[in-house]
Amino acid sequence: MRRQNKGPARLTLYVAVLASLAYLGGGIALIASSQSFGVFPEPGLLRYSMGTLLFIYGSFRAYRAYQRFQEDD
């Protein structure tokens, strides 16, 4: 029997982990940064809710990547 090549699956897992870290970092930066440099919305409900949503979505993606990592072993 031939062994299956797990290279693409492993690469997809690493990309999922990096994406989850990017969402988590973006959410934290949006909530914690005091200067917006004209890119982020002004501090207020919209900015904090967007940061919270990014953080929650990044946590969800990290949890799913962790589940996939556990299934790979």
Residue pairs with C-beta under 8 A, 6 or more apart in sequence:
6 72
9 72
10 72
13 65
13 68
13 69
13 72
16 61
16 64
16 65
16 68
17 62
17 65
19 61
20 58
20 59
20 61
20 62
20 64
20 65
21 58
21 62
22 58
23 54
23 55
23 57
23 58
23 61
24 54
24 55
24 58
24 59
24 62
25 58
26 51
26 54
26 58
27 51
27 52
27 53
27 54
27 55
27 56
27 57
27 58
28 51
28 55
29 51
30 40
30 47
30 48
30 50
30 51
30 54
31 47
31 48
31 51
31 52
31 55
33 40
34 43
36 42
36 43
36 47
40 47
41 47
41 50
